[in-house]
Amino acid sequence: MNEKQEQRKKYMQNYIAKYRETHREIKITFPKKDFTVIKKIAEKQGMKIATYIRQATHEQSRNLYLFPKELEEQIKIAVRNMRSIGNNINQIAKYCNEEYYSSPDNLETVFNFLRKIENEIKNIKLVVKEKT
């Protein structure tokens, strides 16, 4: 072997030794129908099966959930809308404070908006529970 090959061999041995110190490999066996379901979900997410299982396990251990891509997009849109609504409410509050203006009608309108937001959040939670 020439010097470059020796260096490469030594490098790979060190790399594999460090990798084995920081990573563990396990074998998992699934019934065929469970494997089929997992495979379909992984494909739908655009992931390899091992990647999907690793990510789903990691998310579950942190009490998070791995959502389908379509649902993630809907959640992002809902969060963006809620932020805009919150921003609008802050602007209304600032205006009322600056102008020393707040009537029961204005407050009732703001509370109605808040109730709508709360209902939207409840609906999103229901959708999330159904999808997971």
N, C-alpha and C positions, 0 to 999 in steps of 0.2 A: 504494500500500500504506500501511496505517496503521502507527503506531509499534509496536503489539503484534506485528503480522505481521513487521515488520522484525527485531524482537528474536528472535522465534521462528526466523526464517530464519537469523540469525546464530548462534543457539544450536545449531541443527541442523548447520550447517556445521562449527562447532568440534567438536561431538560426533562427527560422522562422521570428521573429520580425526584426532582422538585415537583413535578406534576402529580406524582403518586402520593406525595406528602400532603398536598392540598386538595386532592380530589378523591372521591370514593365511587366505585362502580358497584351497582347492584343489579340483580336480575329480578324482573317482575314477570309473573305469568298471569295472563288474563283469560277468562273464558272467551271463546271465539266471538260471541255476540257482543260482549263488552268491548273487545278489541275493535270490532267493526264500528261501534259507536264512537270510540275514541279516535279512530282513524278518520272517520267522516268529519268530526269536529275539527281535528287538526288540519285537514285539507281545507275546510271552510275558512279557517283562520289563516291559511297560507303558511302553515308551519310543518316541520317534520314532526313525527309522532313523539320522539324523545324530547324535542324542544317543547312541544305542547305540554307533555306530562311534567317536565321540569318546571315550566313557568306556572302551570296550574297548581302544582304542589306548593311552590313558593308563595303564590298569591293566597292560597288557602291557609297557609301557616301564619300569614299576617292578617287573617280575617278580611281579605280583599277578594274580589271575584274577577275572573277572566271573562269578559263579556264578548259576545259576537261583535264583529266590526260595525255592523249596521246600528246596533244598539249603542255602541261607544259614540258613534257620530251623533245620534239623537241626544245622548246625554250631554255631549259637548255643546250642542245647539241650545239645549235647555239651560245649561249653566250660563252660557253667554247671555241668553235672554233674561235670566234672573239677575245677572250683574247689571244689565241695562236698567231693569226695573228698580233695583236698589239705588242705582245712580240717580234715576229720576226722583225717587222718594227723597234722597239727600238734597237734591236741588229744591224740591218743594219745601222741605224743612228749613233750608237756608233762607229761602225767600220769605217764608212766614216769620222767621226769627228777625230778619233784617227789617221787615216792614211792620213788625209787631202785629202781625195779622194772622189770626187763626179763628175761623168760625167753626161751629159744630158741623156744618155741611162739608167744609174742607176736610176736617178730621175724619168724618164718616167716609168720605171718598177714599182717603188714604187707607183707612182700615179695611175697606172693601177690596182695595188692591192687595193688601197684605193677606187677606183671606183667600183671594184667588191664587196668590203665589203659594200659600200653604197647601191648597188643594192640588195645585200642579205638582208640588213636591211629593205629596201622597200618591198621586197617580204615577209618577216616575218610579217611586219605590215599588208599587204594585207591579208595574211592567218589568222591573228588574227582577223581582222575585219570581215572576212567571217565566222569565227567560233563563234563569239560572237553576 
